[in-house]
Amino acid sequence: MEGSGSGRTDRVSSAAAPMSEPSVATRLPVGFERFHGSAFPNYQLDRAHALGFADRDELRAAAS
């Protein structure tokens, strides 16, 4: 708020900094894996795999 006396302005800069390209491309897995027989645990394990947080073999061991 301009002119409120706080010295603070609530404006967003129209010139945003350009995003830089990552130096190393990361290939995330695409698709669906059956890690667990139950739907909800399988969904959570599959999500961790798809986001690149865990390796397929690690998740298979965790699901068993």
Distance bins in CASP14 RR format, pairs under 12 A and 6 or more apart:
PFRMAT RR
TARGET T0000
AUTHOR 0000-0000-0000
RMODE 2
METHOD distances of the structure
MODEL  1
1 7 0 0 0 0 1 0 0 0 0 0 0
1 8 1 0 0 1 0 0 0 0 0 0 0
1 9 1 0 0 1 0 0 0 0 0 0 0
1 10 1 0 1 0 0 0 0 0 0 0 0
1 11 0 0 0 0 1 0 0 0 0 0 0
2 8 0 0 0 0 1 0 0 0 0 0 0
2 9 1 0 1 0 0 0 0 0 0 0 0
2 10 1 0 0 1 0 0 0 0 0 0 0
2 11 1 0 0 1 0 0 0 0 0 0 0
3 9 0 0 0 0 1 0 0 0 0 0 0
3 10 0 0 0 0 0 1 0 0 0 0 0
4 10 0 0 0 0 1 0 0 0 0 0 0
26 51 0 0 0 0 0 1 0 0 0 0 0
26 52 1 0 0 1 0 0 0 0 0 0 0
26 53 0 0 0 0 0 1 0 0 0 0 0
27 50 0 0 0 0 0 1 0 0 0 0 0
27 52 0 0 0 0 1 0 0 0 0 0 0
28 47 0 0 0 0 0 1 0 0 0 0 0
28 48 0 0 0 0 0 1 0 0 0 0 0
28 49 0 0 0 0 1 0 0 0 0 0 0
28 50 1 0 0 1 0 0 0 0 0 0 0
28 51 1 0 0 1 0 0 0 0 0 0 0
28 52 1 0 1 0 0 0 0 0 0 0 0
28 53 0 0 0 0 0 1 0 0 0 0 0
28 54 0 0 0 0 0 1 0 0 0 0 0
29 35 0 0 0 0 0 1 0 0 0 0 0
29 46 0 0 0 0 1 0 0 0 0 0 0
29 47 0 0 0 0 0 1 0 0 0 0 0
29 48 0 0 0 0 0 1 0 0 0 0 0
29 49 1 0 1 0 0 0 0 0 0 0 0
29 50 1 0 1 0 0 0 0 0 0 0 0
29 51 0 0 0 0 1 0 0 0 0 0 0
29 52 1 0 0 1 0 0 0 0 0 0 0
29 53 0 0 0 0 0 1 0 0 0 0 0
29 54 0 0 0 0 0 1 0 0 0 0 0
29 55 0 0 0 0 1 0 0 0 0 0 0
29 56 1 0 0 1 0 0 0 0 0 0 0
29 59 0 0 0 0 0 1 0 0 0 0 0
30 46 0 0 0 0 0 1 0 0 0 0 0
30 49 0 0 0 0 0 1 0 0 0 0 0
30 50 1 0 0 1 0 0 0 0 0 0 0
30 51 0 0 0 0 0 1 0 0 0 0 0
30 52 0 0 0 0 0 1 0 0 0 0 0
31 46 0 0 0 0 1 0 0 0 0 0 0
31 47 0 0 0 0 0 1 0 0 0 0 0
31 49 0 0 0 0 1 0 0 0 0 0 0
31 50 1 0 0 1 0 0 0 0 0 0 0
31 56 0 0 0 0 0 1 0 0 0 0 0
32 39 0 0 0 0 0 1 0 0 0 0 0
32 42 0 0 0 0 1 0 0 0 0 0 0
32 43 0 0 0 0 1 0 0 0 0 0 0
32 45 0 0 0 0 0 1 0 0 0 0 0
32 46 1 0 0 1 0 0 0 0 0 0 0
32 47 0 0 0 0 0 1 0 0 0 0 0
32 49 0 0 0 0 1 0 0 0 0 0 0
32 50 0 0 0 0 1 0 0 0 0 0 0
33 42 0 0 0 0 1 0 0 0 0 0 0
33 43 0 0 0 0 0 1 0 0 0 0 0
33 44 0 0 0 0 0 1 0 0 0 0 0
33 45 1 0 0 1 0 0 0 0 0 0 0
33 46 1 0 1 0 0 0 0 0 0 0 0
33 47 0 0 0 0 0 1 0 0 0 0 0
33 48 0 0 0 0 0 1 0 0 0 0 0
33 49 1 0 1 0 0 0 0 0 0 0 0
33 50 0 0 0 0 1 0 0 0 0 0 0
33 54 0 0 0 0 0 1 0 0 0 0 0
33 55 0 0 0 0 0 1 0 0 0 0 0
33 56 1 0 0 1 0 0 0 0 0 0 0
33 57 0 0 0 0 0 1 0 0 0 0 0
33 59 1 0 0 1 0 0 0 0 0 0 0
33 60 0 0 0 0 1 0 0 0 0 0 0
33 63 0 0 0 0 1 0 0 0 0 0 0
34 41 0 0 0 0 0 1 0 0 0 0 0
34 42 1 0 0 1 0 0 0 0 0 0 0
34 43 0 0 0 0 0 1 0 0 0 0 0
34 45 0 0 0 0 1 0 0 0 0 0 0
34 46 0 0 0 0 1 0 0 0 0 0 0
34 49 0 0 0 0 0 1 0 0 0 0 0
34 56 0 0 0 0 0 1 0 0 0 0 0
34 59 0 0 0 0 0 1 0 0 0 0 0
34 60 0 0 0 0 1 0 0 0 0 0 0
34 63 0 0 0 0 1 0 0 0 0 0 0
35 41 1 0 0 1 0 0 0 0 0 0 0
35 42 1 0 1 0 0 0 0 0 0 0 0
35 43 0 0 0 0 1 0 0 0 0 0 0
35 44 0 0 0 0 1 0 0 0 0 0 0
35 45 1 0 1 0 0 0 0 0 0 0 0
35 46 1 0 0 1 0 0 0 0 0 0 0
35 47 0 0 0 0 0 1 0 0 0 0 0
35 48 0 0 0 0 1 0 0 0 0 0 0
35 49 1 0 0 1 0 0 0 0 0 0 0
35 50 0 0 0 0 0 1 0 0 0 0 0
35 54 0 0 0 0 1 0 0 0 0 0 0
35 55 0 0 0 0 0 1 0 0 0 0 0
35 56 0 0 0 0 1 0 0 0 0 0 0
35 57 0 0 0 0 0 1 0 0 0 0 0
35 58 0 0 0 0 0 1 0 0 0 0 0
35 59 1 0 1 0 0 0 0 0 0 0 0
35 60 1 0 0 1 0 0 0 0 0 0 0
35 61 0 0 0 0 1 0 0 0 0 0 0
35 62 1 0 0 1 0 0 0 0 0 0 0
35 63 1 0 1 0 0 0 0 0 0 0 0
35 64 0 0 0 0 1 0 0 0 0 0 0
36 42 1 0 1 0 0 0 0 0 0 0 0
36 43 0 0 0 0 1 0 0 0 0 0 0
36 44 0 0 0 0 1 0 0 0 0 0 0
36 45 1 0 1 0 0 0 0 0 0 0 0
36 46 0 0 0 0 1 0 0 0 0 0 0
36 48 0 0 0 0 0 1 0 0 0 0 0
36 49 0 0 0 0 0 1 0 0 0 0 0
36 59 0 0 0 0 1 0 0 0 0 0 0
36 60 0 0 0 0 1 0 0 0 0 0 0
36 61 0 0 0 0 0 1 0 0 0 0 0
36 62 0 0 0 0 1 0 0 0 0 0 0
36 63 1 0 1 0 0 0 0 0 0 0 0
36 64 0 0 0 0 1 0 0 0 0 0 0
37 43 0 0 0 0 0 1 0 0 0 0 0
37 45 0 0 0 0 0 1 0 0 0 0 0
37 46 0 0 0 0 0 1 0 0 0 0 0
37 63 0 0 0 0 1 0 0 0 0 0 0
37 64 0 0 0 0 0 1 0 0 0 0 0
38 44 0 0 0 0 0 1 0 0 0 0 0
38 45 0 0 0 0 0 1 0 0 0 0 0
38 46 0 0 0 0 0 1 0 0 0 0 0
38 63 0 0 0 0 1 0 0 0 0 0 0
39 45 0 0 0 0 0 1 0 0 0 0 0
39 46 0 0 0 0 0 1 0 0 0 0 0
40 46 0 0 0 0 0 1 0 0 0 0 0
40 47 0 0 0 0 0 1 0 0 0 0 0
41 47 0 0 0 0 0 1 0 0 0 0 0
41 48 0 0 0 0 0 1 0 0 0 0 0
41 59 0 0 0 0 0 1 0 0 0 0 0
41 62 0 0 0 0 1 0 0 0 0 0 0
41 63 1 0 0 1 0 0 0 0 0 0 0
41 64 0 0 0 0 0 1 0 0 0 0 0
42 48 0 0 0 0 0 1 0 0 0 0 0
42 49 0 0 0 0 0 1 0 0 0 0 0
42 59 0 0 0 0 1 0 0 0 0 0 0
42 60 0 0 0 0 0 1 0 0 0 0 0
42 62 0 0 0 0 0 1 0 0 0 0 0
42 63 1 0 0 1 0 0 0 0 0 0 0
43 49 0 0 0 0 0 1 0 0 0 0 0
43 50 0 0 0 0 0 1 0 0 0 0 0
43 63 0 0 0 0 0 1 0 0 0 0 0
44 50 0 0 0 0 0 1 0 0 0 0 0
44 51 0 0 0 0 0 1 0 0 0 0 0
44 53 0 0 0 0 0 1 0 0 0 0 0
44 54 0 0 0 0 0 1 0 0 0 0 0
44 59 0 0 0 0 1 0 0 0 0 0 0
44 62 0 0 0 0 0 1 0 0 0 0 0
44 63 0 0 0 0 1 0 0 0 0 0 0
45 51 0 0 0 0 0 1 0 0 0 0 0
45 52 0 0 0 0 0 1 0 0 0 0 0
45 53 0 0 0 0 0 1 0 0 0 0 0
45 54 1 0 0 1 0 0 0 0 0 0 0
45 55 0 0 0 0 0 1 0 0 0 0 0
45 56 0 0 0 0 1 0 0 0 0 0 0
45 58 0 0 0 0 1 0 0 0 0 0 0
45 59 1 0 1 0 0 0 0 0 0 0 0
45 60 0 0 0 0 1 0 0 0 0 0 0
45 61 0 0 0 0 0 1 0 0 0 0 0
45 62 1 0 0 1 0 0 0 0 0 0 0
45 63 1 0 1 0 0 0 0 0 0 0 0
45 64 0 0 0 0 0 1 0 0 0 0 0
46 52 0 0 0 0 0 1 0 0 0 0 0
46 53 0 0 0 0 0 1 0 0 0 0 0
46 54 0 0 0 0 0 1 0 0 0 0 0
46 56 0 0 0 0 0 1 0 0 0 0 0
46 59 0 0 0 0 1 0 0 0 0 0 0
46 60 0 0 0 0 0 1 0 0 0 0 0
46 63 0 0 0 0 0 1 0 0 0 0 0
47 53 0 0 0 0 1 0 0 0 0 0 0
47 54 0 0 0 0 1 0 0 0 0 0 0
47 59 0 0 0 0 0 1 0 0 0 0 0
48 54 1 0 1 0 0 0 0 0 0 0 0
48 55 0 0 0 0 1 0 0 0 0 0 0
48 56 0 0 0 0 0 1 0 0 0 0 0
48 58 0 0 0 0 1 0 0 0 0 0 0
48 59 1 0 0 1 0 0 0 0 0 0 0
48 60 0 0 0 0 0 1 0 0 0 0 0
48 62 0 0 0 0 1 0 0 0 0 0 0
48 63 0 0 0 0 0 1 0 0 0 0 0
49 55 1 0 0 1 0 0 0 0 0 0 0
49 56 1 0 0 1 0 0 0 0 0 0 0
49 57 0 0 0 0 0 1 0 0 0 0 0
49 58 0 0 0 0 1 0 0 0 0 0 0
49 59 1 0 1 0 0 0 0 0 0 0 0
49 60 0 0 0 0 1 0 0 0 0 0 0
49 62 0 0 0 0 0 1 0 0 0 0 0
49 63 0 0 0 0 0 1 0 0 0 0 0
50 56 0 0 0 0 0 1 0 0 0 0 0
50 59 0 0 0 0 0 1 0 0 0 0 0
51 59 0 0 0 0 0 1 0 0 0 0 0
52 58 0 0 0 0 0 1 0 0 0 0 0
52 59 0 0 0 0 0 1 0 0 0 0 0
53 59 0 0 0 0 1 0 0 0 0 0 0
53 62 0 0 0 0 0 1 0 0 0 0 0
54 60 0 0 0 0 1 0 0 0 0 0 0
54 61 0 0 0 0 0 1 0 0 0 0 0
54 62 1 0 0 1 0 0 0 0 0 0 0
54 63 0 0 0 0 0 1 0 0 0 0 0
55 61 0 0 0 0 1 0 0 0 0 0 0
55 62 0 0 0 0 0 1 0 0 0 0 0
56 62 0 0 0 0 0 1 0 0 0 0 0
56 63 0 0 0 0 0 1 0 0 0 0 0
57 63 0 0 0 0 0 1 0 0 0 0 0
57 64 0 0 0 0 0 1 0 0 0 0 0
58 64 0 0 0 0 0 1 0 0 0 0 0
END
